[in-house]
Amino acid sequence: MEGSMLNNLGFDPVYIIIGQAVLTLILSIVVIVCIFRIRKLYRRYDYFMRGKDAETLEDIIMNQMDDIVELRAQDRANKDSIRIANKNSRAAFQKFGIVKYNAFKGMGGNLSFAFAMLDYTNTGFVINSVHSREGCYLYLKEVERGETKVLLGTEEKEALEQALGYKEKPL
């Protein structure tokens, strides 16, 4: 065997045999792991398909698709309702300020008041109620974007500033 090809390699051929044995062992382990995973997958598939044929499985999928379409329609309706509610809430009065005062000294008590109500755009009104011995008088002044066209009294101005958030409301 002196003329053998293995003698011309320059290293001992036992190393090639050991390497192939290690590679065979690793591949055998990989094959065994794959066999266990395939069995596990087959058991899951068998459990999934047990008692079902292709027609009932198709019915289940179609029912799921119908449910998805219905949920999308409900979602669209809910988003529209929220959009409308947000639009309506901007038009509602959200800000207010109130100042109680004694219009006529000597009358006793703070029976007069100025009350400001504004919406999201700072548009609304200021009501001034002046209480005297002869009666109660109400004055209404319109507010547009935080400003009025008529001159405001001290209490009215303070109520408007409270509503605008410039002054803190008393407790």
Short mmCIF file of the C-alpha atoms (twelve columns), coordinates in Angstrom:
data_MODEL
# 
_entry.id   MODEL 
# 
loop_
_atom_site.group_PDB 
_atom_site.id 
_atom_site.type_symbol 
_atom_site.label_atom_id 
_atom_site.label_alt_id 
_atom_site.label_comp_id 
_atom_site.label_asym_id 
_atom_site.label_seq_id 
_atom_site.Cartn_x 
_atom_site.Cartn_y 
_atom_site.Cartn_z 
_atom_site.pdbx_PDB_model_num 
ATOM 1   C CA . MET A 1   0.000   0.000   0.000  1 
ATOM 2   C CA . GLU A 2   2.860   2.255   -0.443 1 
ATOM 3   C CA . GLY A 3   1.447   3.651   -3.649 1 
ATOM 4   C CA . SER A 4   -1.845  4.603   -1.994 1 
ATOM 5   C CA . MET A 5   -3.275  8.098   -2.408 1 
ATOM 6   C CA . LEU A 6   -3.709  8.493   1.353  1 
ATOM 7   C CA . ASN A 7   0.048   8.303   1.870  1 
ATOM 8   C CA . ASN A 8   0.553   11.403  -0.303 1 
ATOM 9   C CA . LEU A 9   -1.706  13.687  1.803  1 
ATOM 10  C CA . GLY A 10  0.911   14.856  4.226  1 
ATOM 11  C CA . PHE A 11  -1.183  14.137  7.340  1 
ATOM 12  C CA . ASP A 12  -2.619  11.066  8.949  1 
ATOM 13  C CA . PRO A 13  -5.859  9.878   7.236  1 
ATOM 14  C CA . VAL A 14  -7.304  8.960   10.651 1 
ATOM 15  C CA . TYR A 15  -8.107  12.657  11.090 1 
ATOM 16  C CA . ILE A 16  -10.393 12.549  8.046  1 
ATOM 17  C CA . ILE A 17  -12.173 9.495   9.435  1 
ATOM 18  C CA . ILE A 18  -12.598 11.142  12.878 1 
ATOM 19  C CA . GLY A 19  -13.925 14.325  11.207 1 
ATOM 20  C CA . GLN A 20  -16.424 12.366  9.167  1 
ATOM 21  C CA . ALA A 21  -17.521 10.479  12.288 1 
ATOM 22  C CA . VAL A 22  -18.103 13.754  14.179 1 
ATOM 23  C CA . LEU A 23  -19.991 15.208  11.193 1 
ATOM 24  C CA . THR A 24  -22.117 12.037  10.980 1 
ATOM 25  C CA . LEU A 25  -22.883 12.264  14.717 1 
ATOM 26  C CA . ILE A 26  -23.917 15.945  14.445 1 
ATOM 27  C CA . LEU A 27  -26.121 15.244  11.434 1 
ATOM 28  C CA . SER A 28  -27.712 12.288  13.234 1 
ATOM 29  C CA . ILE A 29  -28.593 14.571  16.175 1 
ATOM 30  C CA . VAL A 30  -30.074 17.168  13.787 1 
ATOM 31  C CA . VAL A 31  -32.161 14.459  12.088 1 
ATOM 32  C CA . ILE A 32  -33.461 13.206  15.465 1 
ATOM 33  C CA . VAL A 33  -34.408 16.793  16.507 1 
ATOM 34  C CA . CYS A 34  -36.193 17.282  13.173 1 
ATOM 35  C CA . ILE A 35  -38.091 14.008  13.623 1 
ATOM 36  C CA . PHE A 36  -39.328 15.156  17.070 1 
ATOM 37  C CA . ARG A 37  -40.391 18.526  15.708 1 
ATOM 38  C CA . ILE A 38  -42.249 16.919  12.811 1 
ATOM 39  C CA . ARG A 39  -44.081 14.611  15.244 1 
ATOM 40  C CA . LYS A 40  -45.016 17.590  17.421 1 
ATOM 41  C CA . LEU A 41  -46.241 19.494  14.356 1 
ATOM 42  C CA . TYR A 42  -48.196 16.436  13.178 1 
ATOM 43  C CA . ARG A 43  -49.872 16.148  16.601 1 
ATOM 44  C CA . ARG A 44  -50.879 19.813  16.431 1 
ATOM 45  C CA . TYR A 45  -52.204 19.382  12.914 1 
ATOM 46  C CA . ASP A 46  -54.101 16.242  13.933 1 
ATOM 47  C CA . TYR A 47  -55.620 18.060  16.930 1 
ATOM 48  C CA . PHE A 48  -56.572 21.012  14.693 1 
ATOM 49  C CA . MET A 49  -58.184 18.822  12.047 1 
ATOM 50  C CA . ARG A 50  -59.829 16.329  14.426 1 
ATOM 51  C CA . GLY A 51  -63.575 16.221  13.846 1 
ATOM 52  C CA . LYS A 52  -63.414 18.752  11.028 1 
ATOM 53  C CA . ASP A 53  -63.633 18.247  7.336  1 
ATOM 54  C CA . ALA A 54  -62.741 20.745  4.645  1 
ATOM 55  C CA . GLU A 55  -66.300 22.099  4.416  1 
ATOM 56  C CA . THR A 56  -66.648 22.925  8.132  1 
ATOM 57  C CA . LEU A 57  -63.172 24.464  8.125  1 
ATOM 58  C CA . GLU A 58  -64.204 26.634  5.175  1 
ATOM 59  C CA . ASP A 59  -67.363 27.668  7.051  1 
ATOM 60  C CA . ILE A 60  -65.278 28.679  10.051 1 
ATOM 61  C CA . ILE A 61  -62.993 30.788  7.870  1 
ATOM 62  C CA . MET A 62  -65.947 32.425  6.107  1 
ATOM 63  C CA . ASN A 63  -67.595 33.216  9.463  1 
ATOM 64  C CA . GLN A 64  -64.348 34.809  10.625 1 
ATOM 65  C CA . MET A 65  -64.225 36.918  7.465  1 
ATOM 66  C CA . ASP A 66  -67.847 38.036  7.996  1 
ATOM 67  C CA . ASP A 67  -67.032 38.971  11.600 1 
ATOM 68  C CA . ILE A 68  -64.046 41.014  10.414 1 
ATOM 69  C CA . VAL A 69  -66.219 42.906  7.903  1 
ATOM 70  C CA . GLU A 70  -68.811 43.606  10.613 1 
ATOM 71  C CA . LEU A 71  -66.145 44.794  13.074 1 
ATOM 72  C CA . ARG A 72  -64.699 47.145  10.461 1 
ATOM 73  C CA . ALA A 73  -68.150 48.644  9.858  1 
ATOM 74  C CA . GLN A 74  -68.665 49.106  13.604 1 
ATOM 75  C CA . ASP A 75  -65.221 50.681  13.891 1 
ATOM 76  C CA . ARG A 76  -66.061 53.132  11.093 1 
ATOM 77  C CA . ALA A 77  -69.373 54.016  12.783 1 
ATOM 78  C CA . ASN A 78  -67.614 54.533  16.143 1 
ATOM 79  C CA . LYS A 79  -65.002 56.810  14.577 1 
ATOM 80  C CA . ASP A 80  -67.753 58.864  12.920 1 
ATOM 81  C CA . SER A 81  -69.604 59.160  16.248 1 
ATOM 82  C CA . ILE A 82  -66.441 60.302  18.013 1 
ATOM 83  C CA . ARG A 83  -65.759 62.859  15.270 1 
ATOM 84  C CA . ILE A 84  -69.313 64.256  15.597 1 
ATOM 85  C CA . ALA A 85  -69.070 64.337  19.402 1 
ATOM 86  C CA . ASN A 86  -65.774 66.253  19.199 1 
ATOM 87  C CA . LYS A 87  -67.282 68.736  16.753 1 
ATOM 88  C CA . ASN A 88  -70.329 69.228  19.007 1 
ATOM 89  C CA . SER A 89  -68.234 69.630  22.148 1 
ATOM 90  C CA . ARG A 90  -66.295 72.484  20.534 1 
ATOM 91  C CA . ALA A 91  -69.572 74.347  19.988 1 
ATOM 92  C CA . ALA A 92  -70.669 73.840  23.617 1 
ATOM 93  C CA . PHE A 93  -69.860 76.335  26.351 1 
ATOM 94  C CA . GLN A 94  -66.720 75.131  28.082 1 
ATOM 95  C CA . LYS A 95  -65.291 78.117  29.919 1 
ATOM 96  C CA . PHE A 96  -66.919 80.271  32.546 1 
ATOM 97  C CA . GLY A 97  -66.159 82.979  35.057 1 
ATOM 98  C CA . ILE A 98  -68.312 84.471  37.795 1 
ATOM 99  C CA . VAL A 99  -67.847 87.485  40.003 1 
ATOM 100 C CA . LYS A 100 -70.301 88.322  42.818 1 
ATOM 101 C CA . TYR A 101 -70.423 91.906  44.026 1 
ATOM 102 C CA . ASN A 102 -72.498 94.474  45.906 1 
ATOM 103 C CA . ALA A 103 -73.857 96.880  43.262 1 
ATOM 104 C CA . PHE A 104 -75.196 99.463  45.710 1 
ATOM 105 C CA . LYS A 105 -73.415 100.039 48.972 1 
ATOM 106 C CA . GLY A 106 -75.711 99.794  51.952 1 
ATOM 107 C CA . MET A 107 -78.028 97.217  50.324 1 
ATOM 108 C CA . GLY A 108 -76.417 94.338  52.171 1 
ATOM 109 C CA . GLY A 109 -74.960 91.214  50.612 1 
ATOM 110 C CA . ASN A 110 -73.343 90.397  47.321 1 
ATOM 111 C CA . LEU A 111 -76.569 89.837  45.392 1 
ATOM 112 C CA . SER A 112 -75.336 91.145  42.031 1 
ATOM 113 C CA . PHE A 113 -73.096 89.099  39.748 1 
ATOM 114 C CA . ALA A 114 -71.344 89.029  36.399 1 
ATOM 115 C CA . PHE A 115 -71.243 85.670  34.617 1 
ATOM 116 C CA . ALA A 116 -69.213 84.898  31.474 1 
ATOM 117 C CA . MET A 117 -69.647 81.740  29.348 1 
ATOM 118 C CA . LEU A 118 -67.408 80.937  26.357 1 
ATOM 119 C CA . ASP A 119 -66.989 78.107  23.886 1 
ATOM 120 C CA . TYR A 120 -63.794 76.623  22.400 1 
ATOM 121 C CA . THR A 121 -63.193 79.691  20.213 1 
ATOM 122 C CA . ASN A 122 -63.720 82.102  23.156 1 
ATOM 123 C CA . THR A 123 -67.070 83.167  21.729 1 
ATOM 124 C CA . GLY A 124 -70.067 83.520  24.033 1 
ATOM 125 C CA . PHE A 125 -71.588 86.116  26.321 1 
ATOM 126 C CA . VAL A 126 -71.330 87.989  29.621 1 
ATOM 127 C CA . ILE A 127 -74.462 88.367  31.755 1 
ATOM 128 C CA . ASN A 128 -74.521 91.077  34.386 1 
ATOM 129 C CA . SER A 129 -77.277 90.858  36.985 1 
ATOM 130 C CA . VAL A 130 -77.680 94.031  39.044 1 
ATOM 131 C CA . HIS A 131 -79.842 93.638  42.135 1 
ATOM 132 C CA . SER A 132 -81.473 96.707  43.720 1 
ATOM 133 C CA . ARG A 133 -84.432 97.420  45.991 1 
ATOM 134 C CA . GLU A 134 -86.676 98.108  43.016 1 
ATOM 135 C CA . GLY A 135 -85.801 94.868  41.183 1 
ATOM 136 C CA . CYS A 136 -83.211 92.857  39.369 1 
ATOM 137 C CA . TYR A 137 -81.840 93.974  36.008 1 
ATOM 138 C CA . LEU A 138 -80.042 91.708  33.520 1 
ATOM 139 C CA . TYR A 139 -77.582 92.920  30.908 1 
ATOM 140 C CA . LEU A 140 -76.212 90.649  28.200 1 
ATOM 141 C CA . LYS A 141 -73.071 91.462  26.224 1 
ATOM 142 C CA . GLU A 142 -71.789 89.314  23.366 1 
ATOM 143 C CA . VAL A 143 -68.183 88.098  23.236 1 
ATOM 144 C CA . GLU A 144 -66.482 87.131  19.964 1 
ATOM 145 C CA . ARG A 145 -63.043 85.519  20.068 1 
ATOM 146 C CA . GLY A 146 -62.439 86.925  23.552 1 
ATOM 147 C CA . GLU A 147 -63.387 90.516  22.714 1 
ATOM 148 C CA . THR A 148 -66.560 92.605  23.023 1 
ATOM 149 C CA . LYS A 149 -67.841 95.494  20.932 1 
ATOM 150 C CA . VAL A 150 -69.232 97.293  23.982 1 
ATOM 151 C CA . LEU A 151 -67.409 98.539  27.038 1 
ATOM 152 C CA . LEU A 152 -67.395 96.116  29.981 1 
ATOM 153 C CA . GLY A 153 -67.718 97.047  33.618 1 
ATOM 154 C CA . THR A 154 -65.048 96.074  36.152 1 
ATOM 155 C CA . GLU A 155 -66.881 92.967  37.347 1 
ATOM 156 C CA . GLU A 156 -67.797 91.909  33.794 1 
ATOM 157 C CA . LYS A 157 -64.190 92.297  32.702 1 
ATOM 158 C CA . GLU A 158 -63.025 90.203  35.671 1 
ATOM 159 C CA . ALA A 159 -65.575 87.453  34.895 1 
ATOM 160 C CA . LEU A 160 -64.445 87.425  31.247 1 
ATOM 161 C CA . GLU A 161 -60.773 87.201  32.296 1 
ATOM 162 C CA . GLN A 162 -61.637 84.241  34.554 1 
ATOM 163 C CA . ALA A 163 -63.360 82.502  31.650 1 
ATOM 164 C CA . LEU A 164 -60.393 83.176  29.369 1 
ATOM 165 C CA . GLY A 165 -58.063 81.780  32.021 1 
ATOM 166 C CA . TYR A 166 -56.190 85.034  32.675 1 
ATOM 167 C CA . LYS A 167 -57.328 85.156  36.315 1 
ATOM 168 C CA . GLU A 168 -57.903 82.323  38.770 1 
ATOM 169 C CA . LYS A 169 -61.422 81.624  39.904 1 
ATOM 170 C CA . PRO A 170 -61.983 82.163  43.630 1 
ATOM 171 C CA . LEU A 171 -62.907 79.088  45.607 1 
# 
